[in-house]
Amino acid sequence: MLATLVIGLREGLEASLIIGIIAAFLKRTGKSLRPMWIGVSVAIVLSIAVGGVLQLVSASLPQVQQEGMESIIGVIAVAAVTGMIGWMNTHARDLRTELESSAARALGDGTAWALAGMAFLAVLKEGFETSVFLLAAFESSTSILGSASGALIGLALAVAIGVGIFRGGVRLNLARFFRITGIFLVLVAAGLVLSALRTAHEAGWIQIGQQATITLSWLAPAGSVQAALLTGVLGIPADPRLIELVGWVAYLVPTMLFLLWPVTRRPQGRALATMRLVIAGSLVVVASVLALVVTLPTYTPAVAVSIAGSDGSSGTLALHPATSEYTVSTSGGTGWSVGAASTKPARPTTHEGIGSTVVTSKLTQPTVGLPTSLTIDQLAALGGGRVPIGVSASQDPGPFTAKWMTTSVTSVWMYRGGILDANRTTVTTATLTGGGLASSITLSPASAQAGAWRVPADDRAAIAAGISRAVASSTELLLWKLWIPLAFTLAALVLVAVVLCSRIPQTPAANPRPTNEKATETYA
């Protein structure tokens, strides 16, 4: 409630001051106030409509998209409040003079309707900022009713103060007022940065920097006044993550320094340009150090793993990464290899939730060790005591000629040149002829299936866990190796661009200086 009250008071008072100054100017010049009030009314209606549409759109989205929408609204709100704080911090002292000058120019260009347009745009700007900022505050608040009540109270106080200033009954040090409320709004906006980063993670947009940092439950137990102040007002959760704290500090510190630094002591001209260039250079140095020093961990599985057969046998699979060939050795000491000629090319895939490549080979060959002639009783035994469908003991007494074939499919999943997983599936079939059969019959007796194997479950889990830990750690460190250096570099480029754009040649004096005197440049 406190956060929305200050937001409503601050934004509402800005709009009230603008309306009051324009109204006083119109009254002093004998112009009608009706066009101004029309412009103000239309701006208020549009502002409310914007807030309502944003709320309806957000509510109609699925949960994940809602989180993304909240992140976007939070970013827009932070940008709006930051611009508003910066502008008012610079212009609060001269607000009346600037507005009256603009009003005079507007009247000089036309009628009172020009001032109505000026009031419309001013109130529309404040209304849009208020709608977005309040919506973001509502979404991060624990009590919608309390937040709405705070906003209404703040707006009502703003209107009352604005009327008092217009009628001369209230005197307010605008510079001090906007600075004090600006401090509070910077804290609220920093909380919105934190909340936007959290909802962006919940939307699946940001996965880096999710390490736990500190726990504030001891400072603000759930349901306490401290928790309401910390979470409900300042937007700081009890378990902030690393990227959330980084974003909070990165916004709070420079914005608060800008707000509190005395205007009279701020560097100007060349000193300001030099300071910006020094900051830009420092950011580039820090970005370079982080990019070079931070290393990303990797995990490469072994190129040889144990395998377990479906019949209780065991063995070893050895991979040759350069050729994608592998060799399987059984517990009896025998083995066979699959070369590149009989293996399909490696293709990318996802296995056990991990991006990998897989090589697959298929081999069909005669089965060794099974009888080539079967009696009717042997055939029934292979079928678990039943004669297969299509064979009649009276009409097809046997014996039958059996041709056995085994088709095996071997798949090896690889990650960074090591083995993530491997298995072999087999299907053994018998084609029966003779023995009274009118035509051949193909069977796949369950008792004849053998030769399948795969990497044991515990070994697969250990390999996948090692890869997952390395990937997670690498993702976390990517924040320091890539994203923070990238942000610092972009900030440095912006500062350099500001310096280059602010180089304005000095205006020639009325009395020209001697030609041998060097010209100077000023920096805004």
C-alpha positions in Angstrom: 0.0 0.0 0.0 2.8 2.4 0.9 4.5 1.9 -2.4 1.4 2.6 -4.5 0.5 5.5 -2.3 3.8 7.2 -3.0 3.5 6.3 -6.7 0.0 7.8 -6.9 1.1 10.9 -4.9 4.3 11.5 -6.9 2.8 11.0 -10.4 -0.5 12.6 -9.5 1.2 15.7 -8.1 3.3 16.1 -11.3 0.2 16.0 -13.4 -1.6 18.4 -10.9 1.3 20.8 -11.0 1.3 20.9 -14.8 -2.5 21.4 -14.9 -2.4 24.0 -12.2 0.3 26.0 -13.8 -1.4 25.9 -17.2 -4.8 26.8 -15.6 -3.2 29.7 -13.7 -1.6 31.0 -17.0 -4.9 30.7 -18.8 -6.8 32.5 -16.1 -4.1 35.3 -16.0 -4.4 35.8 -19.7 -8.2 35.7 -19.7 -8.6 32.5 -21.7 -11.2 29.8 -21.1 -10.3 26.7 -19.1 -12.8 24.5 -20.9 -10.4 23.2 -23.7 -7.8 22.4 -21.1 -10.2 20.3 -19.0 -11.4 18.4 -22.2 -7.8 17.5 -23.0 -7.2 16.4 -19.3 -10.3 14.3 -19.3 -9.5 12.5 -22.5 -5.9 11.8 -21.2 -7.3 10.3 -18.0 -9.7 8.1 -19.8 -7.0 6.8 -22.2 -4.6 6.2 -19.3 -7.2 4.1 -17.4 -8.0 2.2 -20.7 -4.3 1.4 -21.1 -4.1 0.0 -17.6 -7.3 -2.0 -18.1 -6.2 -3.4 -21.5 -2.8 -4.5 -20.1 -4.5 -6.2 -17.2 -7.0 -8.0 -19.4 -4.3 -9.2 -21.8 -2.1 -10.4 -18.9 -5.0 -12.3 -17.3 -6.0 -14.0 -20.5 -2.5 -15.5 -21.1 -1.4 -18.9 -19.9 0.8 -18.9 -16.7 4.2 -18.9 -18.5 3.1 -16.1 -20.8 1.7 -14.2 -17.9 5.2 -14.3 -16.3 6.7 -13.0 -19.5 4.1 -10.2 -19.7 4.9 -9.2 -16.1 8.6 -9.0 -17.0 7.9 -6.7 -19.9 5.6 -4.5 -17.9 8.2 -4.3 -15.1 10.9 -3.3 -17.5 8.7 -0.6 -19.1 7.7 0.7 -15.6 11.3 0.9 -14.5 12.3 2.8 -17.6 9.4 5.2 -17.2 10.0 5.9 -13.5 13.7 6.3 -14.1 13.2 8.8 -16.8 10.6 10.7 -14.7 13.0 10.8 -11.7 15.8 12.1 -13.8 13.7 14.7 -15.5 12.1 16.0 -12.3 15.5 16.0 -10.5 16.8 18.3 -13.1 13.8 20.6 -13.8 11.9 20.7 -10.5 13.3 24.1 -9.6 12.4 25.7 -12.9 9.2 23.8 -13.6 6.8 26.8 -13.5 9.0 29.0 -15.6 9.5 26.3 -18.3 5.8 25.5 -18.4 4.7 29.1 -18.6 7.2 29.7 -21.5 5.8 26.7 -23.3 2.3 27.9 -22.7 3.1 31.3 -24.0 4.6 29.8 -27.2 1.5 27.6 -27.5 -0.8 30.6 -27.3 1.3 32.4 -29.8 0.8 29.6 -32.2 -3.0 29.5 -32.0 -5.8 29.5 -29.4 -6.5 27.9 -26.0 -6.9 24.6 -27.8 -3.1 24.6 -28.3 -2.8 24.6 -24.5 -5.4 21.9 -24.3 -3.2 19.8 -26.5 -0.2 20.6 -24.2 -2.2 19.6 -21.1 -3.5 16.4 -22.9 0.0 15.2 -23.8 1.4 16.1 -20.3 -1.3 14.3 -18.4 -1.3 11.4 -20.9 2.4 10.9 -20.3 2.0 10.9 -16.6 -1.1 8.7 -16.9 0.7 6.1 -19.0 3.6 6.1 -16.5 1.2 5.7 -13.6 -0.8 2.9 -15.2 2.2 0.8 -16.1 4.0 1.5 -12.8 1.0 0.8 -10.7 0.2 -2.4 -12.7 3.7 -3.6 -12.1 3.4 -2.8 -8.4 0.1 -4.6 -8.2 1.6 -7.8 -9.8 4.4 -7.9 -7.3 2.2 -6.9 -4.3 0.7 -9.4 -1.8 -2.6 -7.5 -1.5 -4.3 -6.0 -4.5 -6.9 -4.3 -2.4 -4.3 -2.6 -0.3 -2.3 -1.5 -3.3 -5.3 -0.1 -5.0 -6.3 1.8 -1.9 -2.8 3.2 -1.6 -2.9 4.4 -5.2 -6.3 6.1 -4.7 -5.2 7.8 -1.5 -2.0 9.0 -3.2 -3.9 10.4 -6.2 -6.4 12.1 -3.9 -3.6 13.7 -1.9 -1.9 14.8 -5.1 -5.1 16.5 -6.4 -5.6 18.2 -3.0 -2.0 19.5 -2.9 -2.3 20.6 -6.5 -5.5 22.6 -5.8 -3.9 24.1 -2.8 -0.8 25.2 -4.8 -3.1 26.6 -7.5 -5.1 28.7 -5.0 -2.0 29.8 -3.1 -2.9 28.1 0.2 -0.1 25.5 0.0 3.6 26.2 -0.4 5.8 23.3 -1.3 9.5 23.0 -1.9 9.2 21.0 -5.1 12.9 20.2 -5.4 13.0 18.7 -1.9 9.7 16.9 -2.3 10.7 15.3 -5.6 14.0 14.3 -4.2 12.6 12.6 -1.1 9.9 10.8 -3.0 12.5 10.0 -5.7 14.6 8.1 -3.1 11.7 6.0 -2.2 10.7 5.4 -5.9 14.3 4.3 -6.7 14.0 1.6 -4.0 10.6 0.5 -5.4 12.0 0.5 -9.0 15.0 -1.5 -7.9 12.5 -4.0 -6.4 10.7 -4.1 -9.8 14.0 -4.9 -11.5 14.4 -7.8 -9.2 10.8 -9.0 -9.7 11.2 -8.7 -13.5 14.3 -10.9 -13.4 12.4 -13.5 -11.3 9.3 -13.6 -13.6 11.6 -13.7 -16.6 13.2 -16.9 -15.1 9.7 -18.3 -14.5 8.8 -17.5 -18.1 11.9 -19.5 -19.2 13.7 -16.5 -20.6 16.6 -16.3 -18.1 18.3 -19.4 -16.8 21.6 -18.0 -15.7 22.5 -16.7 -12.2 19.9 -18.7 -10.3 22.2 -19.7 -7.4 20.8 -19.0 -4.0 22.6 -16.1 -2.2 21.2 -15.0 1.1 18.1 -15.9 3.2 16.2 -13.0 4.7 13.5 -15.1 6.4 15.2 -14.4 9.8 15.0 -10.6 9.1 11.4 -10.7 7.8 9.4 -13.8 8.9 6.4 -14.6 6.7 3.3 -12.6 7.8 5.3 -10.0 9.7 5.4 -6.3 9.3 9.0 -6.5 8.2 8.0 -9.0 5.5 5.3 -6.7 4.3 7.7 -3.8 4.1 10.5 -5.8 2.5 8.5 -7.8 -0.1 5.3 -5.9 -0.4 6.8 -2.4 -0.6 10.4 -2.9 -1.8 9.8 -6.0 -3.8 12.7 -8.0 -2.2 11.9 -11.7 -1.7 13.2 -13.7 1.2 15.4 -15.8 -1.1 16.9 -13.6 -3.8 18.9 -15.3 -6.5 22.3 -14.1 -7.8 21.2 -12.5 -11.0 18.4 -10.7 -9.1 20.8 -9.2 -6.6 23.1 -8.2 -9.4 20.3 -6.5 -11.2 19.1 -4.8 -8.0 22.5 -3.4 -7.1 23.3 -2.5 -10.8 20.1 -0.3 -10.9 20.0 1.0 -7.3 23.6 2.3 -6.9 24.0 4.5 -10.0 20.4 5.7 -10.0 20.6 6.7 -6.3 24.0 8.4 -6.8 22.5 10.4 -9.7 19.5 11.4 -7.6 21.5 12.4 -4.5 24.5 14.0 -6.0 24.2 17.8 -5.7 23.4 19.4 -9.0 25.9 22.2 -8.3 28.7 19.7 -7.8 28.2 17.7 -10.9 31.0 17.9 -13.4 30.4 19.9 -16.5 32.1 20.4 -19.8 35.4 18.7 -20.4 35.4 17.3 -16.8 32.1 15.5 -17.5 33.4 14.1 -20.8 36.6 12.9 -19.1 34.7 11.3 -16.3 32.4 9.4 -18.8 35.4 8.2 -20.8 37.2 7.0 -17.6 34.0 5.1 -16.6 33.7 3.6 -20.1 37.4 2.5 -20.0 37.0 1.0 -16.6 33.9 -1.0 -17.8 35.8 -2.3 -20.8 38.7 -3.4 -18.6 36.4 -5.2 -16.1 34.5 -6.8 -19.0 37.8 -8.0 -20.5 39.1 -9.4 -17.2 35.9 -11.3 -16.6 35.7 -12.7 -20.1 39.3 -13.9 -19.9 39.5 -15.1 -16.3 36.2 -16.9 -15.9 36.4 -20.4 -17.3 33.4 -22.6 -18.1 33.6 -26.2 -16.7 33.1 -29.1 -19.1 32.5 -32.8 -18.6 33.5 -35.5 -21.1 32.3 -39.0 -20.4 34.6 -42.0 -20.8 35.1 -43.6 -24.2 34.7 -47.1 -22.6 31.7 -48.2 -20.5 30.4 -51.4 -19.0 27.4 -53.1 -20.5 25.0 -55.7 -19.1 23.3 -58.3 -21.2 19.7 -59.3 -21.0 20.8 -62.9 -20.2 23.0 -61.8 -17.3 26.2 -61.5 -19.2 28.5 -58.5 -19.1 31.0 -56.8 -21.3 32.6 -53.5 -22.3 31.9 -51.1 -25.1 34.8 -49.1 -26.4 34.3 -46.1 -28.7 36.7 -44.6 -31.2 35.4 -41.0 -31.4 37.5 -40.1 -34.5 35.8 -42.7 -36.7 32.5 -43.3 -34.7 33.5 -47.0 -34.6 33.0 -49.0 -31.5 34.0 -52.5 -30.2 32.0 -54.7 -28.0 33.8 -57.3 -25.8 31.8 -60.0 -23.9 32.7 -61.5 -20.6 33.9 -64.6 -22.4 36.7 -62.7 -24.1 35.1 -62.7 -27.6 34.1 -59.5 -29.3 33.0 -57.9 -32.5 33.4 -54.4 -34.0 31.2 -52.2 -36.1 33.0 -50.1 -38.6 31.9 -46.8 -40.3 30.8 -48.6 -43.4 28.0 -50.5 -41.5 27.1 -47.5 -39.3 24.7 -44.7 -40.1 26.2 -41.2 -39.9 26.0 -39.6 -36.5 23.0 -37.4 -36.1 22.1 -34.8 -33.4 19.4 -35.8 -30.9 18.4 -35.4 -27.3 18.8 -38.3 -25.0 18.2 -38.4 -21.2 17.4 -34.7 -21.6 20.9 -34.0 -22.9 21.8 -32.8 -26.4 24.0 -35.4 -28.0 24.7 -37.3 -31.2 23.8 -40.9 -31.9 25.3 -43.5 -34.2 23.1 -46.5 -35.1 24.0 -49.7 -36.8 21.7 -52.5 -38.0 23.0 -56.0 -38.6 21.1 -59.0 -39.9 22.9 -62.4 -39.9 22.2 -66.1 -39.5 21.8 -67.3 -35.9 24.3 -69.7 -34.6 23.6 -72.5 -32.1 19.9 -73.0 -32.7 18.5 -76.2 -34.2 17.8 -76.2 -38.0 15.2 -79.0 -37.7 12.4 -78.9 -35.2 9.8 -81.5 -34.2 6.3 -80.6 -33.3 7.1 -81.0 -29.6 10.3 -78.8 -29.8 8.2 -76.2 -31.6 5.6 -76.2 -28.9 8.4 -75.9 -26.3 9.7 -72.8 -28.0 6.2 -71.3 -27.8 5.9 -71.9 -24.1 3.9 -75.2 -24.4 1.6 -74.1 -27.2 1.8 -74.8 -30.9 2.1 -71.5 -32.8 -0.9 -70.2 -34.6 -1.0 -71.5 -38.2 0.5 -74.9 -37.3 -1.7 -78.0 -36.6 -0.3 -81.0 -34.9 -2.5 -83.4 -36.8 -2.1 -81.8 -40.3 1.5 -80.5 -39.9 3.2 -83.2 -37.8 6.7 -82.1 -38.7 9.6 -82.2 -38.5 10.1 -78.7 -39.8 13.2 -77.1 -41.4 14.1 -73.9 -39.4 16.1 -71.1 -40.8 17.2 -68.7 -38.0 18.1 -65.1 -38.5 19.0 -62.4 -35.9 18.6 -58.7 -36.6 20.4 -56.5 -34.1 20.2 -52.7 -33.8 23.0 -51.0 -31.8 22.7 -47.3 -30.8 25.5 -45.4 -29.1 24.8 -41.9 -27.8 27.9 -39.6 -27.6 28.5 -36.4 -25.8 31.7 -34.4 -26.4 33.4 -37.5 -27.8 32.5 -39.8 -24.9 29.7 -42.3 -24.3 26.5 -41.0 -22.8 24.5 -44.3 -23.3 24.4 -47.3 -25.5 22.2 -50.3 -26.1 21.6 -53.2 -28.4 18.2 -54.7 -29.2 17.8 -58.0 -31.0 15.0 -59.8 -32.8 15.6 -63.5 -33.6 13.2 -65.1 -36.1 12.7 -68.6 -37.5 11.3 -69.3 -40.9 9.6 -72.8 -40.9 9.1 -74.9 -44.0 8.3 -78.5 -44.7 6.7 -80.9 -42.2 3.3 -80.6 -43.9 3.2 -76.8 -44.0 1.5 -75.5 -47.2 3.6 -72.3 -47.0 6.5 -71.0 -44.9 5.7 -69.5 -41.4 7.9 -66.9 -39.7 8.0 -67.0 -35.8 9.8 -65.0 -33.1 9.9 -67.3 -30.1 10.5 -65.5 -26.8 12.8 -68.2 -25.6 15.1 -67.7 -28.6 15.7 -64.0 -28.0 19.2 -63.3 -26.7 22.1 -60.9 -27.2 20.5 -57.6 -26.1 22.5 -55.4 -23.8 22.8 -51.8 -22.6 24.7 -49.6 -20.2 23.5 -50.3 -16.6 21.0 -47.9 -15.1 23.3 -46.7 -12.3 26.1 -46.0 -14.8 23.8 -44.1 -17.1 22.5 -42.0 -14.2 26.0 -41.2 -13.1 27.1 -40.1 -16.6 23.9 -37.9 -17.1 24.3 -36.4 -13.6 27.9 -35.4 -14.3 27.0 -33.8 -17.6 24.0 -32.0 -16.0 26.2 -30.6 -13.2 28.7 -29.3 -15.7 26.1 -27.8 -17.9 24.4 -26.1 -15.0 27.6 -24.7 -13.6 28.6 -23.5 -17.1 25.3 -21.8 -17.5 25.7 -20.1 -14.2 29.2 -18.9 -14.9 28.1 -17.7 -18.4 26.5 -14.8 -16.5 30.0 -13.6 -15.5 31.9 -14.6 -18.6 29.5 -13.4 -21.3 26.4 -11.5 -20.2 27.9 -9.1 -17.6 30.9 -8.3 -19.9 28.5 -7.7 -22.7 26.4 -5.4 -20.6 29.5 -3.5 -19.5 30.7 -3.2 -23.0 27.4 -1.9 -24.3 27.3 0.6 -21.4 30.8 1.8 -22.3 29.8 2.3 -26.0 26.8 4.3 -24.9 29.0 6.5 -22.7 31.5 7.0 -25.6 28.6 7.8 -27.9 27.2 10.4 -25.5 30.6 12.1 -25.3 31.0 12.2 -29.0 27.5 13.6 -29.5 28.0 16.2 -26.8 30.9 17.8 -28.5 29.4 21.1 -29.6 31.6 23.7 -31.2 31.7 26.9 -29.3 29.6 29.7 -30.7 31.8 32.5 -32.2 31.9 35.6 -30.0 30.5 38.9 -31.3 34.0 40.3 -31.5 36.2 37.8 -33.4 39.3 36.7 -31.6 42.7 36.8 -33.3 43.2 34.1 -35.9 46.1 32.7 -34.1 44.1 32.0 -30.9 43.1 28.3 -30.6 39.4 27.5 -30.7 37.8 25.6 -27.8 35.0 23.1 -27.5 32.5 22.6 -24.9 31.0 19.3 -23.6 27.4 19.0 -22.5 
